[in-house]
Structures are given as structure tokens and as C-alpha cells.
Amino acid sequence: GLVLANNGEVSIGRNKKRFIKSLVYKFSINQISEPEKSYLSGYLSFCWSVEPDFISRLKKKYGEMVINNLMGNGQS
């Protein structure tokens, strides 16, 4: 789902962002199941189309290589 922010822009919402960050962290320490990884990969692609700034912040925090690998455009 999407959320309409106070400034009138569309967002994925704070709770969903927290959930995604927790999955990215689990992925970064290799403690994520294959179904969770698939879900996360798809959701990150969705987030990129809705809120690309969120993906940029994830790249700064967890590293560009980690996020690119999750989104399928990194080199494994």
C-alpha cells in the first residue's frame, strides 16, 4: 500500500520502511531466508518506482553493493 504524506507526496509509509530496513539488515548479515530475500528484492524495486530517495538512503547506510545485489542489478 501507499501513504499520502503531509506534504502531499506519495510514500510507502514509515512502518513499511522500518520493516524493509530490518530485512536489509538481516540480508547484510546473511540471516535472511530465500523467500524473504525474494520478497525484499521485489519490494525494493517497487519502492524505487514510488520513492527513489528511500533507496538512495538505504545505499548510503548499507552500501550500494548490498542494495544493488538485492535489486538484481549488482554483480554477485
PDB file with one MODEL, atoms N, CA, C and O in Angstrom:
MODEL        1
ATOM      1  N   GLY A   1       0.798  -1.180   0.000  1.00  0.00           N
ATOM      2  CA  GLY A   1       0.000   0.000   0.000  1.00  0.00           C
ATOM      3  C   GLY A   1       0.846   1.252   0.000  1.00  0.00           C
ATOM      4  O   GLY A   1       2.040   1.226   0.299  1.00  0.00           O
ATOM      5  N   LEU A   2       0.215   2.314  -0.333  1.00  0.00           N
ATOM      6  CA  LEU A   2       0.876   3.612  -0.361  1.00  0.00           C
ATOM      7  C   LEU A   2       0.227   4.544   0.652  1.00  0.00           C
ATOM      8  O   LEU A   2      -0.927   4.362   1.040  1.00  0.00           O
ATOM      9  N   VAL A   3       0.988   5.541   1.068  1.00  0.00           N
ATOM     10  CA  VAL A   3       0.536   6.512   2.056  1.00  0.00           C
ATOM     11  C   VAL A   3       0.699   7.905   1.460  1.00  0.00           C
ATOM     12  O   VAL A   3       1.683   8.178   0.773  1.00  0.00           O
ATOM     13  N   LEU A   4      -0.244   8.766   1.716  1.00  0.00           N
ATOM     14  CA  LEU A   4      -0.132  10.158   1.302  1.00  0.00           C
ATOM     15  C   LEU A   4       0.486  10.942   2.451  1.00  0.00           C
ATOM     16  O   LEU A   4      -0.115  11.056   3.520  1.00  0.00           O
ATOM     17  N   ALA A   5       1.677  11.479   2.238  1.00  0.00           N
ATOM     18  CA  ALA A   5       2.399  12.217   3.279  1.00  0.00           C
ATOM     19  C   ALA A   5       1.763  13.584   3.496  1.00  0.00           C
ATOM     20  O   ALA A   5       0.951  14.040   2.691  1.00  0.00           O
ATOM     21  N   ASN A   6       2.141  14.228   4.592  1.00  0.00           N
ATOM     22  CA  ASN A   6       1.605  15.548   4.933  1.00  0.00           C
ATOM     23  C   ASN A   6       1.892  16.593   3.864  1.00  0.00           C
ATOM     24  O   ASN A   6       1.121  17.538   3.693  1.00  0.00           O
ATOM     25  N   ASN A   7       3.002  16.427   3.145  1.00  0.00           N
ATOM     26  CA  ASN A   7       3.361  17.393   2.109  1.00  0.00           C
ATOM     27  C   ASN A   7       2.688  17.092   0.770  1.00  0.00           C
ATOM     28  O   ASN A   7       2.953  17.762  -0.228  1.00  0.00           O
ATOM     29  N   GLY A   8       1.822  16.085   0.754  1.00  0.00           N
ATOM     30  CA  GLY A   8       1.073  15.757  -0.452  1.00  0.00           C
ATOM     31  C   GLY A   8       1.750  14.754  -1.367  1.00  0.00           C
ATOM     32  O   GLY A   8       1.193  14.392  -2.404  1.00  0.00           O
ATOM     33  N   GLU A   9       2.940  14.301  -1.003  1.00  0.00           N
ATOM     34  CA  GLU A   9       3.647  13.324  -1.820  1.00  0.00           C
ATOM     35  C   GLU A   9       3.275  11.904  -1.421  1.00  0.00           C
ATOM     36  O   GLU A   9       2.851  11.653  -0.292  1.00  0.00           O
ATOM     37  N   VAL A  10       3.438  10.990  -2.349  1.00  0.00           N
ATOM     38  CA  VAL A  10       3.151   9.582  -2.093  1.00  0.00           C
ATOM     39  C   VAL A  10       4.365   8.929  -1.450  1.00  0.00           C
ATOM     40  O   VAL A  10       5.498   9.189  -1.852  1.00  0.00           O
ATOM     41  N   SER A  11       4.133   8.086  -0.456  1.00  0.00           N
ATOM     42  CA  SER A  11       5.198   7.407   0.265  1.00  0.00           C
ATOM     43  C   SER A  11       4.794   5.957   0.510  1.00  0.00           C
ATOM     44  O   SER A  11       3.626   5.594   0.369  1.00  0.00           O
ATOM     45  N   ILE A  12       5.763   5.142   0.874  1.00  0.00           N
ATOM     46  CA  ILE A  12       5.433   3.766   1.238  1.00  0.00           C
ATOM     47  C   ILE A  12       5.080   3.645   2.714  1.00  0.00           C
ATOM     48  O   ILE A  12       4.600   2.597   3.147  1.00  0.00           O
ATOM     49  N   GLY A  13       5.306   4.679   3.481  1.00  0.00           N
ATOM     50  CA  GLY A  13       4.931   4.698   4.889  1.00  0.00           C
ATOM     51  C   GLY A  13       6.071   4.329   5.829  1.00  0.00           C
ATOM     52  O   GLY A  13       6.962   3.555   5.481  1.00  0.00           O
ATOM     53  N   ARG A  14       6.021   4.891   7.001  1.00  0.00           N
ATOM     54  CA  ARG A  14       7.077   4.707   7.996  1.00  0.00           C
ATOM     55  C   ARG A  14       7.207   3.258   8.455  1.00  0.00           C
ATOM     56  O   ARG A  14       8.319   2.739   8.552  1.00  0.00           O
ATOM     57  N   ASN A  15       6.089   2.603   8.738  1.00  0.00           N
ATOM     58  CA  ASN A  15       6.149   1.228   9.233  1.00  0.00           C
ATOM     59  C   ASN A  15       6.733   0.278   8.200  1.00  0.00           C
ATOM     60  O   ASN A  15       7.527  -0.599   8.540  1.00  0.00           O
ATOM     61  N   LYS A  16       6.348   0.447   6.950  1.00  0.00           N
ATOM     62  CA  LYS A  16       6.880  -0.414   5.892  1.00  0.00           C
ATOM     63  C   LYS A  16       8.370  -0.151   5.699  1.00  0.00           C
ATOM     64  O   LYS A  16       9.134  -1.082   5.447  1.00  0.00           O
ATOM     65  N   LYS A  17       8.789   1.108   5.814  1.00  0.00           N
ATOM     66  CA  LYS A  17      10.211   1.431   5.688  1.00  0.00           C
ATOM     67  C   LYS A  17      11.011   0.757   6.797  1.00  0.00           C
ATOM     68  O   LYS A  17      12.089   0.219   6.545  1.00  0.00           O
ATOM     69  N   ARG A  18      10.496   0.782   8.005  1.00  0.00           N
ATOM     70  CA  ARG A  18      11.187   0.126   9.121  1.00  0.00           C
ATOM     71  C   ARG A  18      11.304  -1.372   8.880  1.00  0.00           C
ATOM     72  O   ARG A  18      12.349  -1.971   9.134  1.00  0.00           O
ATOM     73  N   PHE A  19      10.230  -1.970   8.391  1.00  0.00           N
ATOM     74  CA  PHE A  19      10.238  -3.403   8.101  1.00  0.00           C
ATOM     75  C   PHE A  19      11.268  -3.720   7.019  1.00  0.00           C
ATOM     76  O   PHE A  19      12.015  -4.691   7.141  1.00  0.00           O
ATOM     77  N   ILE A  20      11.312  -2.911   5.966  1.00  0.00           N
ATOM     78  CA  ILE A  20      12.262  -3.132   4.879  1.00  0.00           C
ATOM     79  C   ILE A  20      13.694  -2.970   5.390  1.00  0.00           C
ATOM     80  O   ILE A  20      14.569  -3.764   5.043  1.00  0.00           O
ATOM     81  N   LYS A  21      13.936  -1.951   6.208  1.00  0.00           N
ATOM     82  CA  LYS A  21      15.281  -1.756   6.766  1.00  0.00           C
ATOM     83  C   LYS A  21      15.703  -2.964   7.595  1.00  0.00           C
ATOM     84  O   LYS A  21      16.865  -3.366   7.554  1.00  0.00           O
ATOM     85  N   SER A  22      14.779  -3.542   8.342  1.00  0.00           N
ATOM     86  CA  SER A  22      15.132  -4.718   9.156  1.00  0.00           C
ATOM     87  C   SER A  22      15.496  -5.897   8.260  1.00  0.00           C
ATOM     88  O   SER A  22      16.420  -6.648   8.574  1.00  0.00           O
ATOM     89  N   LEU A  23      14.779  -6.069   7.143  1.00  0.00           N
ATOM     90  CA  LEU A  23      15.117  -7.155   6.217  1.00  0.00           C
ATOM     91  C   LEU A  23      16.458  -6.904   5.521  1.00  0.00           C
ATOM     92  O   LEU A  23      17.235  -7.836   5.316  1.00  0.00           O
ATOM     93  N   VAL A  24      16.727  -5.653   5.161  1.00  0.00           N
ATOM     94  CA  VAL A  24      18.017  -5.329   4.531  1.00  0.00           C
ATOM     95  C   VAL A  24      19.145  -5.618   5.523  1.00  0.00           C
ATOM     96  O   VAL A  24      20.185  -6.152   5.139  1.00  0.00           O
ATOM     97  N   TYR A  25      18.948  -5.272   6.782  1.00  0.00           N
ATOM     98  CA  TYR A  25      19.968  -5.561   7.791  1.00  0.00           C
ATOM     99  C   TYR A  25      20.190  -7.065   7.908  1.00  0.00           C
ATOM    100  O   TYR A  25      21.331  -7.528   7.931  1.00  0.00           O
ATOM    101  N   LYS A  26      19.093  -7.832   7.983  1.00  0.00           N
ATOM    102  CA  LYS A  26      19.218  -9.291   8.062  1.00  0.00           C
ATOM    103  C   LYS A  26      19.963  -9.835   6.849  1.00  0.00           C
ATOM    104  O   LYS A  26      20.783 -10.743   6.981  1.00  0.00           O
ATOM    105  N   PHE A  27      19.682  -9.281   5.658  1.00  0.00           N
ATOM    106  CA  PHE A  27      20.390  -9.705   4.452  1.00  0.00           C
ATOM    107  C   PHE A  27      21.878  -9.378   4.557  1.00  0.00           C
ATOM    108  O   PHE A  27      22.722 -10.180   4.155  1.00  0.00           O
ATOM    109  N   SER A  28      22.199  -8.205   5.095  1.00  0.00           N
ATOM    110  CA  SER A  28      23.595  -7.775   5.173  1.00  0.00           C
ATOM    111  C   SER A  28      24.428  -8.649   6.113  1.00  0.00           C
ATOM    112  O   SER A  28      25.652  -8.701   5.994  1.00  0.00           O
ATOM    113  N   ILE A  29      23.762  -9.336   7.047  1.00  0.00           N
ATOM    114  CA  ILE A  29      24.481 -10.242   7.954  1.00  0.00           C
ATOM    115  C   ILE A  29      24.185 -11.707   7.630  1.00  0.00           C
ATOM    116  O   ILE A  29      24.429 -12.594   8.449  1.00  0.00           O
ATOM    117  N   ASN A  30      23.659 -11.952   6.432  1.00  0.00           N
ATOM    118  CA  ASN A  30      23.374 -13.301   5.926  1.00  0.00           C
ATOM    119  C   ASN A  30      22.443 -14.103   6.817  1.00  0.00           C
ATOM    120  O   ASN A  30      22.668 -15.292   7.045  1.00  0.00           O
ATOM    121  N   GLN A  31      21.397 -13.458   7.321  1.00  0.00           N
ATOM    122  CA  GLN A  31      20.425 -14.158   8.154  1.00  0.00           C
ATOM    123  C   GLN A  31      19.020 -13.970   7.606  1.00  0.00           C
ATOM    124  O   GLN A  31      18.094 -13.639   8.347  1.00  0.00           O
ATOM    125  N   ILE A  32      18.870 -14.182   6.321  1.00  0.00           N
ATOM    126  CA  ILE A  32      17.579 -13.995   5.678  1.00  0.00           C
ATOM    127  C   ILE A  32      17.270 -15.256   4.868  1.00  0.00           C
ATOM    128  O   ILE A  32      18.158 -15.828   4.235  1.00  0.00           O
ATOM    129  N   SER A  33      16.028 -15.675   4.892  1.00  0.00           N
ATOM    130  CA  SER A  33      15.634 -16.854   4.121  1.00  0.00           C
ATOM    131  C   SER A  33      15.476 -16.479   2.651  1.00  0.00           C
ATOM    132  O   SER A  33      15.369 -15.301   2.310  1.00  0.00           O
ATOM    133  N   GLU A  34      15.463 -17.476   1.800  1.00  0.00           N
ATOM    134  CA  GLU A  34      15.310 -17.227   0.363  1.00  0.00           C
ATOM    135  C   GLU A  34      13.961 -16.583   0.031  1.00  0.00           C
ATOM    136  O   GLU A  34      13.922 -15.670  -0.794  1.00  0.00           O
ATOM    137  N   PRO A  35      12.844 -17.026   0.646  1.00  0.00           N
ATOM    138  CA  PRO A  35      11.572 -16.342   0.379  1.00  0.00           C
ATOM    139  C   PRO A  35      11.569 -14.882   0.830  1.00  0.00           C
ATOM    140  O   PRO A  35      11.001 -14.023   0.155  1.00  0.00           O
ATOM    141  N   GLU A  36      12.209 -14.598   1.980  1.00  0.00           N
ATOM    142  CA  GLU A  36      12.307 -13.209   2.450  1.00  0.00           C
ATOM    143  C   GLU A  36      13.143 -12.379   1.485  1.00  0.00           C
ATOM    144  O   GLU A  36      12.825 -11.219   1.223  1.00  0.00           O
ATOM    145  N   LYS A  37      14.210 -12.967   0.957  1.00  0.00           N
ATOM    146  CA  LYS A  37      15.071 -12.252   0.007  1.00  0.00           C
ATOM    147  C   LYS A  37      14.298 -11.925  -1.269  1.00  0.00           C
ATOM    148  O   LYS A  37      14.419 -10.824  -1.806  1.00  0.00           O
ATOM    149  N   SER A  38      13.515 -12.869  -1.748  1.00  0.00           N
ATOM    150  CA  SER A  38      12.714 -12.630  -2.954  1.00  0.00           C
ATOM    151  C   SER A  38      11.691 -11.528  -2.720  1.00  0.00           C
ATOM    152  O   SER A  38      11.507 -10.651  -3.564  1.00  0.00           O
ATOM    153  N   TYR A  39      11.026 -11.579  -1.569  1.00  0.00           N
ATOM    154  CA  TYR A  39      10.047 -10.545  -1.208  1.00  0.00           C
ATOM    155  C   TYR A  39      10.731  -9.183  -1.151  1.00  0.00           C
ATOM    156  O   TYR A  39      10.236  -8.204  -1.709  1.00  0.00           O
ATOM    157  N   LEU A  40      11.867  -9.135  -0.474  1.00  0.00           N
ATOM    158  CA  LEU A  40      12.601  -7.875  -0.306  1.00  0.00           C
ATOM    159  C   LEU A  40      13.059  -7.320  -1.645  1.00  0.00           C
ATOM    160  O   LEU A  40      12.963  -6.117  -1.887  1.00  0.00           O
ATOM    161  N   SER A  41      13.547  -8.175  -2.500  1.00  0.00           N
ATOM    162  CA  SER A  41      14.006  -7.747  -3.820  1.00  0.00           C
ATOM    163  C   SER A  41      12.872  -7.090  -4.608  1.00  0.00           C
ATOM    164  O   SER A  41      13.051  -6.020  -5.190  1.00  0.00           O
ATOM    165  N   GLY A  42      11.724  -7.725  -4.622  1.00  0.00           N
ATOM    166  CA  GLY A  42      10.572  -7.166  -5.323  1.00  0.00           C
ATOM    167  C   GLY A  42      10.091  -5.876  -4.698  1.00  0.00           C
ATOM    168  O   GLY A  42       9.739  -4.931  -5.404  1.00  0.00           O
ATOM    169  N   TYR A  43      10.074  -5.831  -3.374  1.00  0.00           N
ATOM    170  CA  TYR A  43       9.589  -4.633  -2.699  1.00  0.00           C
ATOM    171  C   TYR A  43      10.528  -3.455  -2.894  1.00  0.00           C
ATOM    172  O   TYR A  43      10.079  -2.314  -3.004  1.00  0.00           O
ATOM    173  N   LEU A  44      11.840  -3.724  -2.939  1.00  0.00           N
ATOM    174  CA  LEU A  44      12.787  -2.644  -3.196  1.00  0.00           C
ATOM    175  C   LEU A  44      12.585  -2.061  -4.596  1.00  0.00           C
ATOM    176  O   LEU A  44      12.702  -0.852  -4.795  1.00  0.00           O
ATOM    177  N   SER A  45      12.285  -2.924  -5.556  1.00  0.00           N
ATOM    178  CA  SER A  45      12.005  -2.430  -6.912  1.00  0.00           C
ATOM    179  C   SER A  45      10.757  -1.563  -6.926  1.00  0.00           C
ATOM    180  O   SER A  45      10.712  -0.534  -7.601  1.00  0.00           O
ATOM    181  N   PHE A  46       9.739  -1.986  -6.176  1.00  0.00           N
ATOM    182  CA  PHE A  46       8.518  -1.194  -6.044  1.00  0.00           C
ATOM    183  C   PHE A  46       8.831   0.156  -5.391  1.00  0.00           C
ATOM    184  O   PHE A  46       8.361   1.197  -5.850  1.00  0.00           O
ATOM    185  N   CYS A  47       9.624   0.130  -4.324  1.00  0.00           N
ATOM    186  CA  CYS A  47       9.999   1.364  -3.621  1.00  0.00           C
ATOM    187  C   CYS A  47      10.754   2.309  -4.542  1.00  0.00           C
ATOM    188  O   CYS A  47      10.568   3.524  -4.482  1.00  0.00           O
ATOM    189  N   TRP A  48      11.605   1.753  -5.394  1.00  0.00           N
ATOM    190  CA  TRP A  48      12.376   2.574  -6.328  1.00  0.00           C
ATOM    191  C   TRP A  48      11.440   3.370  -7.230  1.00  0.00           C
ATOM    192  O   TRP A  48      11.718   4.525  -7.554  1.00  0.00           O
ATOM    193  N   SER A  49      10.334   2.755  -7.634  1.00  0.00           N
ATOM    194  CA  SER A  49       9.411   3.447  -8.538  1.00  0.00           C
ATOM    195  C   SER A  49       8.565   4.483  -7.807  1.00  0.00           C
ATOM    196  O   SER A  49       8.114   5.454  -8.416  1.00  0.00           O
ATOM    197  N   VAL A  50       8.343   4.290  -6.509  1.00  0.00           N
ATOM    198  CA  VAL A  50       7.499   5.197  -5.729  1.00  0.00           C
ATOM    199  C   VAL A  50       8.322   6.265  -5.025  1.00  0.00           C
ATOM    200  O   VAL A  50       7.976   7.446  -5.048  1.00  0.00           O
ATOM    201  N   GLU A  51       9.412   5.840  -4.403  1.00  0.00           N
ATOM    202  CA  GLU A  51      10.192   6.740  -3.540  1.00  0.00           C
ATOM    203  C   GLU A  51      11.694   6.457  -3.693  1.00  0.00           C
ATOM    204  O   GLU A  51      12.301   5.848  -2.812  1.00  0.00           O
ATOM    205  N   PRO A  52      12.287   6.895  -4.798  1.00  0.00           N
ATOM    206  CA  PRO A  52      13.707   6.589  -5.043  1.00  0.00           C
ATOM    207  C   PRO A  52      14.662   7.150  -3.988  1.00  0.00           C
ATOM    208  O   PRO A  52      15.758   6.619  -3.812  1.00  0.00           O
ATOM    209  N   ASP A  53      14.270   8.206  -3.290  1.00  0.00           N
ATOM    210  CA  ASP A  53      15.128   8.753  -2.231  1.00  0.00           C
ATOM    211  C   ASP A  53      15.332   7.752  -1.103  1.00  0.00           C
ATOM    212  O   ASP A  53      16.397   7.717  -0.486  1.00  0.00           O
ATOM    213  N   PHE A  54      14.325   6.944  -0.833  1.00  0.00           N
ATOM    214  CA  PHE A  54      14.444   5.915   0.203  1.00  0.00           C
ATOM    215  C   PHE A  54      15.517   4.899  -0.192  1.00  0.00           C
ATOM    216  O   PHE A  54      16.312   4.484   0.651  1.00  0.00           O
ATOM    217  N   ILE A  55      15.547   4.501  -1.447  1.00  0.00           N
ATOM    218  CA  ILE A  55      16.567   3.558  -1.927  1.00  0.00           C
ATOM    219  C   ILE A  55      17.952   4.197  -1.827  1.00  0.00           C
ATOM    220  O   ILE A  55      18.916   3.526  -1.462  1.00  0.00           O
ATOM    221  N   SER A  56      18.057   5.469  -2.143  1.00  0.00           N
ATOM    222  CA  SER A  56      19.338   6.175  -2.021  1.00  0.00           C
ATOM    223  C   SER A  56      19.823   6.187  -0.573  1.00  0.00           C
ATOM    224  O   SER A  56      21.013   6.006  -0.312  1.00  0.00           O
ATOM    225  N   ARG A  57      18.911   6.397   0.355  1.00  0.00           N
ATOM    226  CA  ARG A  57      19.285   6.380   1.780  1.00  0.00           C
ATOM    227  C   ARG A  57      19.724   4.985   2.214  1.00  0.00           C
ATOM    228  O   ARG A  57      20.660   4.848   3.001  1.00  0.00           O
ATOM    229  N   LEU A  58      19.064   3.959   1.713  1.00  0.00           N
ATOM    230  CA  LEU A  58      19.475   2.586   2.032  1.00  0.00           C
ATOM    231  C   LEU A  58      20.878   2.309   1.493  1.00  0.00           C
ATOM    232  O   LEU A  58      21.681   1.654   2.156  1.00  0.00           O
ATOM    233  N   LYS A  59      21.171   2.805   0.297  1.00  0.00           N
ATOM    234  CA  LYS A  59      22.502   2.612  -0.291  1.00  0.00           C
ATOM    235  C   LYS A  59      23.575   3.287   0.552  1.00  0.00           C
ATOM    236  O   LYS A  59      24.666   2.743   0.721  1.00  0.00           O
ATOM    237  N   LYS A  60      23.272   4.468   1.082  1.00  0.00           N
ATOM    238  CA  LYS A  60      24.237   5.158   1.941  1.00  0.00           C
ATOM    239  C   LYS A  60      24.468   4.396   3.237  1.00  0.00           C
ATOM    240  O   LYS A  60      25.597   4.308   3.720  1.00  0.00           O
ATOM    241  N   LYS A  61      23.400   3.847   3.797  1.00  0.00           N
ATOM    242  CA  LYS A  61      23.502   3.184   5.096  1.00  0.00           C
ATOM    243  C   LYS A  61      24.112   1.789   4.995  1.00  0.00           C
ATOM    244  O   LYS A  61      24.987   1.439   5.787  1.00  0.00           O
ATOM    245  N   TYR A  62      23.656   0.989   4.027  1.00  0.00           N
ATOM    246  CA  TYR A  62      24.067  -0.411   3.953  1.00  0.00           C
ATOM    247  C   TYR A  62      25.087  -0.689   2.853  1.00  0.00           C
ATOM    248  O   TYR A  62      25.626  -1.793   2.778  1.00  0.00           O
ATOM    249  N   GLY A  63      25.351   0.278   2.017  1.00  0.00           N
ATOM    250  CA  GLY A  63      26.302   0.099   0.929  1.00  0.00           C
ATOM    251  C   GLY A  63      25.583  -0.133  -0.383  1.00  0.00           C
ATOM    252  O   GLY A  63      24.587  -0.853  -0.451  1.00  0.00           O
ATOM    253  N   GLU A  64      26.105   0.488  -1.414  1.00  0.00           N
ATOM    254  CA  GLU A  64      25.482   0.399  -2.732  1.00  0.00           C
ATOM    255  C   GLU A  64      25.472  -1.031  -3.256  1.00  0.00           C
ATOM    256  O   GLU A  64      24.514  -1.453  -3.903  1.00  0.00           O
ATOM    257  N   MET A  65      26.553  -1.783  -2.974  1.00  0.00           N
ATOM    258  CA  MET A  65      26.647  -3.147  -3.474  1.00  0.00           C
ATOM    259  C   MET A  65      25.553  -4.043  -2.873  1.00  0.00           C
ATOM    260  O   MET A  65      24.972  -4.867  -3.578  1.00  0.00           O
ATOM    261  N   VAL A  66      25.277  -3.885  -1.590  1.00  0.00           N
ATOM    262  CA  VAL A  66      24.243  -4.692  -0.928  1.00  0.00           C
ATOM    263  C   VAL A  66      22.885  -4.448  -1.570  1.00  0.00           C
ATOM    264  O   VAL A  66      22.174  -5.397  -1.900  1.00  0.00           O
ATOM    265  N   ILE A  67      22.524  -3.191  -1.749  1.00  0.00           N
ATOM    266  CA  ILE A  67      21.206  -2.854  -2.313  1.00  0.00           C
ATOM    267  C   ILE A  67      21.135  -3.260  -3.780  1.00  0.00           C
ATOM    268  O   ILE A  67      20.111  -3.781  -4.222  1.00  0.00           O
ATOM    269  N   ASN A  68      22.193  -3.035  -4.537  1.00  0.00           N
ATOM    270  CA  ASN A  68      22.202  -3.437  -5.944  1.00  0.00           C
ATOM    271  C   ASN A  68      22.064  -4.952  -6.080  1.00  0.00           C
ATOM    272  O   ASN A  68      21.365  -5.432  -6.973  1.00  0.00           O
ATOM    273  N   ASN A  69      22.729  -5.710  -5.197  1.00  0.00           N
ATOM    274  CA  ASN A  69      22.600  -7.176  -5.247  1.00  0.00           C
ATOM    275  C   ASN A  69      21.151  -7.582  -4.963  1.00  0.00           C
ATOM    276  O   ASN A  69      20.625  -8.485  -5.614  1.00  0.00           O
ATOM    277  N   LEU A  70      20.519  -6.939  -4.022  1.00  0.00           N
ATOM    278  CA  LEU A  70      19.130  -7.252  -3.705  1.00  0.00           C
ATOM    279  C   LEU A  70      18.193  -6.915  -4.853  1.00  0.00           C
ATOM    280  O   LEU A  70      17.240  -7.646  -5.121  1.00  0.00           O
ATOM    281  N   MET A  71      18.463  -5.817  -5.524  1.00  0.00           N
ATOM    282  CA  MET A  71      17.584  -5.363  -6.599  1.00  0.00           C
ATOM    283  C   MET A  71      17.871  -6.059  -7.918  1.00  0.00           C
ATOM    284  O   MET A  71      17.182  -5.818  -8.909  1.00  0.00           O
ATOM    285  N   GLY A  72      18.887  -6.926  -7.940  1.00  0.00           N
ATOM    286  CA  GLY A  72      19.156  -7.696  -9.126  1.00  0.00           C
ATOM    287  C   GLY A  72      20.015  -7.020 -10.166  1.00  0.00           C
ATOM    288  O   GLY A  72      20.193  -7.553 -11.261  1.00  0.00           O
ATOM    289  N   ASN A  73      20.558  -5.844  -9.844  1.00  0.00           N
ATOM    290  CA  ASN A  73      21.431  -5.178 -10.814  1.00  0.00           C
ATOM    291  C   ASN A  73      22.860  -5.053 -10.311  1.00  0.00           C
ATOM    292  O   ASN A  73      23.631  -4.221 -10.788  1.00  0.00           O
ATOM    293  N   GLY A  74      23.202  -5.894  -9.340  1.00  0.00           N
ATOM    294  CA  GLY A  74      24.581  -5.925  -8.859  1.00  0.00           C
ATOM    295  C   GLY A  74      25.267  -7.181  -9.361  1.00  0.00           C
ATOM    296  O   GLY A  74      24.630  -8.074  -9.919  1.00  0.00           O
ATOM    297  N   GLN A  75      26.549  -7.236  -9.159  1.00  0.00           N
ATOM    298  CA  GLN A  75      27.266  -8.433  -9.540  1.00  0.00           C
ATOM    299  C   GLN A  75      27.440  -9.302  -8.315  1.00  0.00           C
ATOM    300  O   GLN A  75      27.989  -8.861  -7.305  1.00  0.00           O
ATOM    301  N   SER A  76      26.977 -10.532  -8.400  1.00  0.00           N
ATOM    302  CA  SER A  76      27.005 -11.441  -7.256  1.00  0.00           C
ATOM    303  C   SER A  76      28.380 -11.994  -7.030  1.00  0.00           C
ATOM    304  O   SER A  76      28.585 -12.779  -6.104  1.00  0.00           O
TER     305      SER A  76
ENDMDL
END
